[in-house]
Amino acid sequence: MIHKLICVLMVVLGQVAWSKNQERTVLNGRVVSGVSNLEGIYVINAQTEAMTTTNGSGDFSIAAKAGDELVFSSIQFKENRILLTPENFTDINFTVRLGMIVHQLQEVVIKNYSGINAVSLGIIPSGQKSYTEAERKLHTATALNPTASAGLMAGGSISADPLLNFFSGRTAMLKKEVAVEKKELCMKLLENMFSLDHFVNRLKIPLEYVKGFEYYAVDNDKFTVILNSKNKTSTEFLLGELAVKYKEIIASENK
């Protein structure tokens, strides 16, 4: 069993060395939609957390390689995720279509079904930790399985999967995805808590800088703690302080 495991590890390490030699190259593409002005749409590489924005025509350039996932995000467009393939790097007309977010209020009837949830219905056990999609992938990749048969491995009672995931780089990649997902969840919570009008007219953030300010805010650990507490008064107070600092950064860059 030890010999088999050593062979597997040698294969995995060889694949890691090969994958590291695959340097990321600049991918050029264009975002298309039903509007003419496509400037300021954020393009994020979920694997490296590298970020860029589109110009007025929707053009963008970002370092990536096949297998990377690009996240396209903007206030006025629905989020879109693209898993890159080798063909995308040879396509001179690589385009990504984004759909507009339409805020249309229909008649809403609210009924209060208090006490009814997944726990009360017996779908999940009481007290069980709730995982997001990225957290669930990371947990699955790193969890030690005490029921697995590992032959002559240390203790003979753990799965080799976490070790293989560590050496292959999958664990590090999944940790980055969790970090990106947490930022995206904070962004959505912030946008649900405060309207675009609040950023522009109350905090005096220029419209084209609003999305950048949101990323600036959720990068602040103190702010994300208060934001996740859902205390709107405290969140608004700290958001005002961050807005002052952010406008100073804008002013210094525009000198």
C-alpha positions in Angstrom: 0.0 0.0 0.0 2.9 2.4 0.9 4.4 1.7 -2.6 1.1 2.5 -4.3 0.7 5.8 -2.3 4.3 6.8 -3.1 3.6 6.3 -6.8 0.4 8.3 -6.6 2.2 11.2 -4.8 5.0 11.1 -7.5 2.3 11.4 -10.2 0.6 14.3 -8.4 3.8 16.1 -7.7 4.7 15.8 -11.4 1.3 17.2 -12.4 1.9 20.1 -9.9 5.3 20.9 -11.4 3.7 20.8 -14.9 0.9 23.0 -14.0 3.2 25.6 -12.4 5.1 25.8 -15.6 1.8 26.8 -17.3 2.3 30.6 -16.9 -0.7 32.8 -17.1 -1.0 34.9 -20.2 -3.0 38.1 -20.9 -6.5 37.2 -22.0 -8.3 39.9 -24.1 -12.0 39.9 -24.3 -15.1 42.1 -24.5 -18.3 42.3 -22.4 -21.5 42.9 -24.4 -25.0 43.8 -23.3 -28.0 45.9 -24.3 -26.4 49.2 -23.3 -23.8 51.3 -25.0 -21.7 52.4 -22.0 -20.0 49.3 -20.5 -17.2 51.1 -18.6 -16.4 50.1 -15.0 -17.5 46.4 -15.0 -15.3 44.4 -12.7 -13.5 41.3 -14.0 -12.0 39.2 -11.3 -9.9 36.0 -11.6 -11.3 33.9 -8.8 -8.1 31.8 -8.6 -5.5 34.7 -8.3 -7.9 37.5 -7.1 -6.4 39.7 -9.8 -8.9 42.3 -10.9 -9.5 44.8 -13.7 -12.3 46.8 -15.2 -13.7 47.3 -18.7 -13.5 50.4 -20.8 -16.4 52.2 -22.3 -16.6 49.6 -25.1 -16.6 46.7 -22.7 -13.0 45.6 -23.6 -10.8 44.1 -20.8 -7.4 42.4 -20.4 -6.5 40.1 -17.5 -3.8 37.5 -16.7 -5.3 34.0 -16.7 -4.9 30.5 -17.9 -7.2 27.6 -18.9 -9.1 26.3 -15.8 -9.3 29.8 -14.2 -12.7 31.2 -13.4 -13.5 34.8 -14.3 -16.2 36.6 -12.3 -18.0 39.6 -14.0 -19.6 41.9 -11.5 -21.3 45.3 -11.6 -24.2 47.1 -9.9 -26.4 47.3 -13.1 -25.6 43.8 -14.4 -26.3 40.3 -13.3 -23.1 38.5 -12.1 -21.7 36.0 -14.6 -19.0 33.4 -14.1 -16.9 31.9 -16.9 -14.7 28.9 -16.6 -11.9 29.5 -19.1 -11.0 26.9 -21.7 -7.9 26.7 -24.0 -10.2 27.8 -26.9 -10.9 31.2 -25.2 -7.2 32.2 -25.5 -7.2 31.6 -29.3 -10.6 33.2 -29.9 -9.9 36.8 -31.1 -13.6 37.6 -30.5 -13.9 36.2 -27.0 -17.0 37.9 -25.6 -19.1 37.6 -22.4 -22.7 38.6 -22.4 -24.2 40.2 -19.3 -27.8 40.7 -18.5 -29.2 43.9 -17.0 -30.7 43.9 -13.5 -34.3 45.0 -13.8 -35.8 46.4 -10.7 -39.5 45.7 -11.2 -41.7 45.7 -8.1 -44.7 43.3 -8.3 -47.5 42.9 -5.8 -45.9 41.2 -2.7 -47.9 39.3 -0.2 -46.0 38.5 3.0 -47.1 35.7 5.3 -45.3 35.0 8.5 -44.6 31.3 9.0 -42.7 31.6 12.2 -40.8 28.6 13.4 -40.7 26.8 10.1 -37.2 26.2 8.8 -34.9 23.4 7.6 -34.2 22.3 11.2 -37.8 22.2 12.4 -38.7 20.2 9.3 -36.0 17.7 10.0 -34.1 18.4 6.8 -30.8 19.2 8.7 -29.9 18.3 12.4 -30.1 21.1 15.0 -26.8 22.9 15.6 -25.2 21.7 12.3 -22.8 24.2 10.7 -24.1 25.7 7.5 -21.6 25.9 4.7 -21.5 28.0 1.6 -20.8 26.3 -1.7 -17.1 27.2 -1.6 -16.8 26.3 2.1 -18.4 23.0 1.4 -15.8 22.2 -1.4 -12.9 23.2 0.9 -14.3 21.1 3.8 -14.7 18.1 1.6 -11.2 18.5 0.2 -9.5 18.8 3.7 -11.7 16.8 6.0 -10.0 13.7 7.5 -12.3 10.6 7.1 -11.8 8.3 10.1 -13.7 5.5 8.3 -11.4 5.4 5.3 -9.1 2.5 4.9 -5.6 3.9 4.6 -3.7 0.6 5.0 -0.3 1.2 6.5 -0.6 5.0 6.7 0.1 6.7 10.0 -2.6 5.3 12.4 -4.2 3.4 9.5 -7.4 5.4 9.9 -7.3 8.6 7.7 -8.0 9.2 4.1 -5.2 10.2 1.7 -7.4 12.7 -0.1 -6.5 15.8 2.1 -2.8 15.0 1.6 -3.1 14.7 -2.2 -5.2 17.8 -2.4 -2.5 19.7 -0.4 0.3 18.6 -2.7 -1.7 19.2 -5.9 -2.5 22.8 -4.9 -6.3 22.2 -4.8 -6.5 23.1 -1.2 -4.8 26.5 -1.7 -7.1 27.1 -4.7 -10.2 26.3 -2.7 -9.1 28.6 0.1 -8.8 31.5 -2.4 -12.3 30.7 -3.7 -13.7 30.9 -0.1 -12.0 34.3 0.3 -13.5 35.6 -2.9 -16.9 34.2 -2.1 -16.9 35.9 1.3 -16.1 39.2 -0.4 -18.9 38.7 -2.8 -21.4 37.9 0.0 -20.3 41.0 1.8 -20.8 43.0 -1.4 -24.4 41.7 -1.8 -25.2 42.4 1.9 -23.8 46.0 1.5 -25.8 46.6 -1.7 -29.0 45.2 0.0 -28.5 47.4 3.0 -27.8 50.7 1.1 -29.2 51.9 -2.2 -27.1 53.4 -5.0 -28.6 56.7 -4.2 -27.1 56.5 -0.7 -23.6 56.1 -2.1 -24.0 58.9 -4.7 -26.1 61.5 -2.9 -25.4 60.8 0.8 -21.8 59.7 0.8 -20.9 61.8 -2.3 -19.1 59.0 -4.1 -19.0 59.6 -7.9 -21.2 57.0 -9.7 -18.3 55.5 -11.6 -16.4 54.9 -8.4 -19.2 53.3 -6.4 -18.3 49.7 -7.2 -14.7 50.4 -6.4 -15.7 51.9 -3.1 -17.7 48.8 -2.2 -14.6 46.6 -2.8 -12.6 49.1 -0.7 -15.1 48.8 2.1 -15.3 45.0 2.2 -11.5 44.8 2.2 -11.6 46.4 5.7 -11.8 43.7 8.3 -13.4 46.0 10.9 -16.1 47.0 8.5 -17.0 43.4 7.5 -17.4 42.4 11.1 -19.9 45.3 11.7 -21.5 44.7 8.3 -22.1 41.0 9.1 -23.7 42.0 12.5 -26.4 43.7 10.3 -26.4 46.7 12.6 -27.3 49.3 10.0 -26.6 52.3 12.3 -23.0 51.2 13.1 -22.4 50.1 9.5 -23.6 53.5 8.1 -21.3 55.3 10.6 -18.2 53.4 9.6 -19.1 53.5 5.9 -19.1 57.3 6.2 -15.6 57.3 7.6 -14.4 55.0 4.8 -16.1 57.2 2.2 -14.0 60.2 3.4 -10.8 58.2 3.1 -11.8 56.8 -0.3 -12.6 60.3 -1.7 -9.1 61.4 -0.6 -7.6 58.5 -2.5 -9.6 59.5 -5.6 -8.5 63.1 -5.3 -4.8 62.1 -5.0 -5.0 59.9 -8.0 -6.7 62.6 -10.1 -4.0 65.2 -9.4 
